[in-house]
Amino acid sequence: MTIKPLVILPDSQLRLVSAPVASVTDEIRRLADDMLETMYEAPGIGLAAIQVGVPVRLVTIDVSREEDARVPQVFLNPEIVWSSEERSKYEEGCLSIPDYYEEVERPSKVKVRYRDLAFAEQEVDADGILATCLQHEIDHLNGVLFIDHISKLKRDRVVRKFAKLAKEKERG
């Protein structure tokens, strides 16, 4: 397994809409393994393939607590097929927007249809942090970032900050 470099804001790749996974290949399995390794190393609880520069509809998630055993999950072509009217707020962060956190309101429960690594169709009913994480990562597959769910003023401020950091890094 390989730890992949993360795509960081303001990289325009983060706005790409990812292509469906057509079948499970060795390459897809390897990508899922690498993404889990990258996610754990970061550390994070979710990662979309586009965040490592691969525009395919693949998401890895592990919302287990640090003191518990890891429970890695891989979602191919995930789609939200139902969401509750009830809403919840969680403080979200993103590995592609390091060290920035903001409270985001989303549906508190979702039903997600996806394919597993055997390419069998599955559904999961999620609430709490898993529901939030699934919505956050599925947004990534559609070129949407969690900062798109906050006020324009806050979003503009964080985008400017990361654009400035990217320019400084370019200059060395």
C-alpha positions in Angstrom: 0.0 0.0 0.0 1.1 3.5 -0.8 0.3 6.8 0.9 -0.8 9.1 -1.9 -0.3 12.9 -1.9 -3.5 14.8 -1.2 -5.0 17.3 -3.6 -5.3 20.6 -1.7 -7.5 23.6 -2.2 -7.4 25.7 -4.5 -6.5 22.9 -6.9 -9.2 22.8 -9.6 -9.2 19.0 -9.7 -11.4 19.2 -6.5 -14.2 20.6 -8.7 -14.2 17.7 -11.2 -17.2 15.4 -11.3 -15.9 11.9 -10.9 -16.7 9.1 -13.4 -18.5 5.9 -12.3 -16.4 2.8 -11.6 -17.3 0.3 -14.4 -16.0 -2.8 -12.7 -13.7 -3.9 -9.8 -10.2 -4.4 -11.2 -6.9 -4.9 -9.4 -6.2 -1.2 -10.0 -9.5 -0.2 -8.2 -8.7 -2.6 -5.3 -5.1 -1.1 -5.1 -6.6 2.4 -5.2 -9.0 1.6 -2.3 -6.2 0.1 -0.3 -3.9 3.2 -0.9 -6.8 5.5 -0.1 -7.4 3.8 3.2 -3.7 4.0 4.1 -3.7 7.7 3.1 -6.8 8.4 5.1 -5.5 6.7 8.2 -2.1 8.4 7.9 -3.6 11.9 7.5 -5.6 11.2 9.8 -9.1 11.4 8.6 -12.4 9.5 8.6 -13.3 9.7 4.9 -11.6 10.2 1.6 -12.8 10.5 -2.0 -10.6 9.3 -4.9 -10.6 12.8 -6.4 -8.7 13.9 -3.3 -5.8 11.8 -4.4 -6.1 13.0 -8.0 -8.2 10.1 -9.4 -11.6 11.2 -10.7 -13.6 8.0 -10.1 -16.6 7.4 -7.8 -14.8 5.7 -5.0 -15.0 6.6 -1.3 -13.3 5.2 1.7 -14.7 5.7 5.2 -13.9 4.6 8.8 -15.8 6.4 11.5 -14.7 4.1 14.3 -13.3 5.7 17.4 -9.5 5.9 17.8 -9.5 3.5 20.7 -11.6 0.9 18.9 -10.6 -1.5 16.1 -10.6 0.0 12.6 -13.8 -0.6 10.5 -12.7 0.4 7.0 -15.5 0.7 4.4 -15.3 1.1 0.6 -18.1 2.6 -1.4 -18.1 2.4 -5.2 -20.5 4.6 -7.1 -22.3 5.7 -4.0 -25.5 7.7 -4.4 -27.9 9.1 -1.8 -31.4 7.6 -2.6 -33.2 9.1 0.4 -32.5 11.8 3.0 -34.4 12.9 6.0 -36.1 16.2 6.4 -34.6 16.3 9.9 -31.3 18.2 9.9 -28.2 18.0 12.1 -25.1 20.1 12.4 -21.6 18.8 12.7 -18.2 20.5 12.7 -16.7 19.3 9.5 -13.1 19.4 8.2 -11.5 18.1 5.0 -8.1 16.6 4.2 -8.1 18.8 1.1 -8.6 21.9 3.3 -6.2 21.2 6.1 -6.8 22.7 9.6 -10.0 24.4 8.7 -13.2 23.4 10.4 -16.7 24.8 10.2 -20.2 23.8 11.3 -22.3 22.4 8.4 -26.0 21.5 8.5 -27.1 18.4 6.5 -29.9 15.9 6.6 -29.5 13.8 9.8 -30.2 10.5 8.1 -29.5 9.2 4.6 -29.9 5.9 2.6 -27.0 5.3 0.3 -26.9 2.8 -2.5 -23.5 1.7 -3.6 -21.4 -1.2 -4.9 -18.9 -3.1 -2.7 -15.5 -4.5 -3.7 -17.2 -7.6 -5.1 -19.3 -5.1 -7.2 -22.5 -6.3 -5.5 -25.1 -3.6 -5.0 -25.6 -2.7 -1.3 -27.6 -0.1 0.6 -26.8 1.4 4.0 -29.1 3.5 6.3 -26.9 6.0 8.0 -27.3 8.5 10.7 -25.0 10.5 12.9 -21.4 10.9 11.9 -21.6 8.2 9.2 -24.5 10.1 7.5 -22.5 13.3 7.6 -19.3 11.6 6.3 -21.1 9.9 3.4 -22.7 13.2 2.4 -19.4 15.0 2.6 -17.6 12.4 0.5 -20.4 12.0 -2.1 -20.3 15.8 -2.5 -16.6 15.4 -3.4 -17.5 13.0 -6.2 -19.8 15.7 -7.6 -17.2 18.5 -7.3 -18.7 20.0 -4.2 -16.7 20.9 -1.1 -18.0 21.3 2.4 -17.2 25.0 2.3 -19.9 25.3 -0.4 -22.4 24.7 2.5 -21.2 27.7 4.6 -21.7 31.5 4.1 -20.1 33.1 1.0 -18.1 35.4 3.3 -16.5 32.5 5.2 -16.0 30.5 2.0 -14.3 33.4 0.2 -12.0 34.0 3.1 -10.8 30.3 3.3 -10.4 30.1 -0.5 -8.3 33.3 -0.5 -6.2 31.9 2.4 -5.4 28.7 0.5 -4.8 30.5 -2.8 -2.2 32.6 -1.0 -0.6 29.6 0.6 -0.4 27.9 -2.8 1.3 30.9 -4.3 3.8 31.1 -1.4 4.6 27.4 -1.9 5.1 27.9 -5.6 7.7 30.6 -4.9 9.5 28.4 -2.5 
